Amino acid sequence: MSTDPEIRRRRLEPAARRAEILAAARRLFGAGTYASVSTSDIAKAAGVARPLINHYFGGKRELYLEVVRQMMIVPAPVIENLPDTTAEERLEISVRHWIEVVERNEQAWLTAIGQEAVGRDPDIERIMLEGDEIAADRVLAAALMSDITEGREELRAMIRSYGGMLRAASREWLIRGTLDREELRIFLTDSILHLLRVTYPAVLATRSAGHKPPASSPSSV
C-alpha cells in the first residue's frame, strides 16, 4: 500500500480537510495581509488543489471571513466540555482557553482585530456582532446561568460589552505589553465574575425600584 503523504491527504474526511485549509489560511493571513495572500498560497500551504478552496469556502474572501469568525468565537465544545464544578472555576477555565487561543494564533487574531478597528467592512462588522451574541450565550452557559430570565437582555448587553473590553485588554497584552499573561487572566476573570455577582444584581435592584432616583434637593451634587 502506498504511503505517499499526498495520497493520505486526499483520503482525509471533508471536515478534516476543511480544517487543514483553515489552519493554513490562518497562518498565512496572520503572517501577511489579505491582499498579499493568494488562494494558490493557501492551497500550497494546505497541500490541496486550489479548486478545493472554492469547493469548501466559495473563494478567498469567504475563507478570510471564516478565519476572522474562528478568531472571534470560542468553539461550542470548549463550553460543553467544561467540568461539572463551580461557575467561578468554569469561567476561569474559559478565560484561560481564550488566552491560549489568542496566544497560539497571535498574528491572525491581531489581523482580525485590526479589521475591527478599521470598521469599514460590513461583513467583518457582522461577524463581530455575531461573535458577541454567541459569546454572551457561552458565558451564560459557562456560568451555569443559561436558564436565567429576569433581566436577561440587560445581562446579555453587559456581557457583549465585556467582550469589547476583553479584546481591548488582549491588545494591551500583545501590542503594548502593559499587561502580562497572568495579569490579563486575573483581570478578565475577576471582571466577568464582578459583572455577574455585583453589577448584574445591582441592575436588577434598580429595575425593581422602578428606576427611582434618590431623593435630593435641586442644588444637590
BELKA-V680875 format. One line per field, one symbol per residue. phi: phi as a letter, one per 40 degrees, with the letter a starting at -180 (. if undefined). psi: psi as a letter, one per 20 degrees, with the letter a starting at -180 (. if undefined). burial: + if it has 16 or more other C-alpha atoms within 10 Angstrom, else -. A space follows every 10 residues. Layout:
# BELKA-V680875
phi: ???
psi: ???
burial: ???
This chain:
# BELKA-V680875
phi: .cbdcccccc cccdcccccc cccccccccc cbbdccbbcc ccccccgbcd dcccccbgic ccccccccdd cbbcdddccc ccccbccdcc cccccdcdcc ccccbdcccc ccccccccgb bccccccccc cccccccccc cccgbcccbc gccccccccc cccccdcccc cdccccgcbc ccccdccccc ccccdccbcc dccccccccg fccccacdcc b
psi: pqjphhghhh jqqghhgghg gggghggghh hcrghiprhg gggghikrqh hhghghiirg ghgghhgggh hippqghggh jqqmbqhghg hggggggggg gghhlgghgh gghhhghgki ohgggggggg ghgghghhgg ghjkkhjqgp kghgghghhh hhhghggghh hhghghkipr ghhggggggh ghggghhggg hhgghgghjk kpqqprqhiq .
burial: ---------- ------++-+ ++++++++++ ------+++- -++-++++-+ -++--++--+ --++++++++ ++++----+- ------++++ ++++++-++- -+--++++++ +++--+---- ---++-++-- ++++++++++ ++++------ -+--++-+++ -++--++-++ +-++----+- +--++--++- -++-++---+ ---+------ ---------- -
